[in-house]
Amino acid sequence: MTLHGPDADIDDLPARAVRLITDRLANTELGRTTPPSELLPLFEDAITSHGLGVDRAWSLFETAVADHTLALDGPRYLAFIPMSPAAAAIWMDAVVGATSFSAESWLEAAGAVAAENQALDYLRALAGMPTEAGGAFCSGGSIGNLSAIAVGRDVAGGRRLVAVADTAHASVDNSLRLLGMEALVVPTGPDGRFTGELLASSLATTGLAAELAVVVASAGSTNAGVVDDLRGLAQVAHAHDAWLHVDGAYGGAALILDECRELFDGLGEADSFIVDPHKWMFCTAGTCAVLYRRPHLAALTHRQHGPYIEVLHTADPTDEWNPSDYAFQLTRRPSGLPFWFTLLVHGTDALGAAVRASMTTTAYARAQLAALPGIEIIMQPQLTVLLFRKSGWDRGRWQQWSKDLLDRGIAFVAPTTWKAETVGRLVFLHPLTTDAIVDQVIDTLR
Ligand SMILES: Cc1ncc(COP(=O)(O)O)c(C=O)c1O
């Protein structure tokens, strides 16, 4: 049995893989989820001493794995924060998986790192950060937040207090626990927006200003898609010598739209910023850009040392850039390459048009919902999250709605909690989510 090289025993596996990817690109169905009692028996005795061979193994992959997943990347996935990878990104991701470029260091994968850095610099310029800002791609927004807040902690000396709004993503809370930091949770008002004024008044009433190490702002909160008052927060944070981290994992993509730019006013003042191209910038899973205003500070926190890797480190880190210096990671696939390649193939105008398509779909859905009796839009969407209430519906009724839509293959939707009330929530990130799909969903609320 040959595992490696051109004579590996894999029969027609390449053709099967290409066919699956091609079919998936053409498929707009929602997929399904399956209870463990039904699914797990399919896997019994799959790992054997002699192997199943490609035919049986692939068939198990198709029937037990691929057939029992929801299409997070499809136009009917309107829950949580979906994704909508472009075809170019999907194919380049397959190539990245095949090549195993070791993109932790310039030494090992100079070309891949240079390409990723070109994409990072594009994002840096959109964010309005200074030219010397830089960072790396890491696996996702959670690791990006953790990595950036860790740098803020190290810069703050002994201070350990982090001001966060009650709207911050769950990974921020987890990061603080992992980093041994304390949260000062600032409640937001009905608009869900964390402002410089709210931060200043919270510091004044608690008397904790001297402890402040980091302020975390959202540029597109997960639950409601709200961009915080980045300029006001930067002013207050920096007045207290604190680090400003901006989590734009989801919403940062809207920077590409001129008409959205002013929402992000002040972002250029951030000490660190993340955006996930795998959310709303049409990339495959595993791609978060983390950027630092002063990258050398991040290298002090994240560079790994050991006798066998010192050879990677040059005297001037800006000369030969090592992505492993800028997030909690060493071995890494160059997850920014699919994003870089998509930018090269289609250009920034096409990317902008695809982002704008979801804004247009959101506006359409908002108008349709607002016209329904008994439905109330909770706030005007800044980005592509819609929150709404329906008179008489409690948590159980919303959950039933979500289950019904999934069972009928219409859409995957999930209710949420907004200011202690269970409400409906729809998120639009896929340019192929048509008005007809929106109509199908909204019809179920009549
Ligand atoms: C604002 C925000 N930050 C961070 C994250 C976490 O990102 P990931 O799921 O890539 O770890 C999310 C995920 O939805 C998010 O919306």
Ligand as a Chemical Component Dictionary entry (heavy atoms), coordinates in Angstrom:
data_LIG
# 
_chem_comp.id                   LIG 
_chem_comp.type                 NON-POLYMER 
_chem_comp.pdbx_formal_charge   0 
_chem_comp.three_letter_code    LIG 
# 
loop_
_chem_comp_atom.comp_id 
_chem_comp_atom.atom_id 
_chem_comp_atom.alt_atom_id 
_chem_comp_atom.type_symbol 
_chem_comp_atom.charge 
_chem_comp_atom.model_Cartn_x 
_chem_comp_atom.model_Cartn_y 
_chem_comp_atom.model_Cartn_z 
_chem_comp_atom.pdbx_ordinal 
LIG C1 C1 C 0 -17.708 40.117 16.310 1  
LIG C2 C2 C 0 -17.129 38.727 16.371 2  
LIG N1 N1 N 0 -15.953 38.519 16.964 3  
LIG C3 C3 C 0 -15.388 37.308 17.047 4  
LIG C4 C4 C 0 -16.023 36.207 16.529 5  
LIG C5 C5 C 0 -15.375 34.853 16.629 6  
LIG O1 O1 O 0 -14.877 34.485 15.375 7  
LIG P1 P1 P 0 -14.534 32.967 15.021 8  
LIG O2 O2 O 0 -15.829 32.244 15.024 9  
LIG O3 O3 O 0 -13.901 33.079 13.675 10 
LIG O4 O4 O 0 -13.590 32.470 16.060 11 
LIG C6 C6 C 0 -17.272 36.351 15.917 12 
LIG C7 C7 C 0 -17.987 35.183 15.379 13 
LIG O5 O5 O 0 -19.087 35.255 14.916 14 
LIG C8 C8 C 0 -17.828 37.647 15.820 15 
LIG O6 O6 O 0 -19.020 37.861 15.249 16 
# 
loop_
_chem_comp_bond.comp_id 
_chem_comp_bond.atom_id_1 
_chem_comp_bond.atom_id_2 
_chem_comp_bond.value_order 
_chem_comp_bond.pdbx_ordinal 
LIG C1 C2 SING 1  
LIG C2 N1 SING 2  
LIG C2 C8 DOUB 3  
LIG N1 C3 DOUB 4  
LIG C3 C4 SING 5  
LIG C4 C5 SING 6  
LIG C4 C6 DOUB 7  
LIG C5 O1 SING 8  
LIG O1 P1 SING 9  
LIG P1 O2 DOUB 10 
LIG P1 O3 SING 11 
LIG P1 O4 SING 12 
LIG C6 C7 SING 13 
LIG C6 C8 SING 14 
LIG C7 O5 DOUB 15 
LIG C8 O6 SING 16 
# 
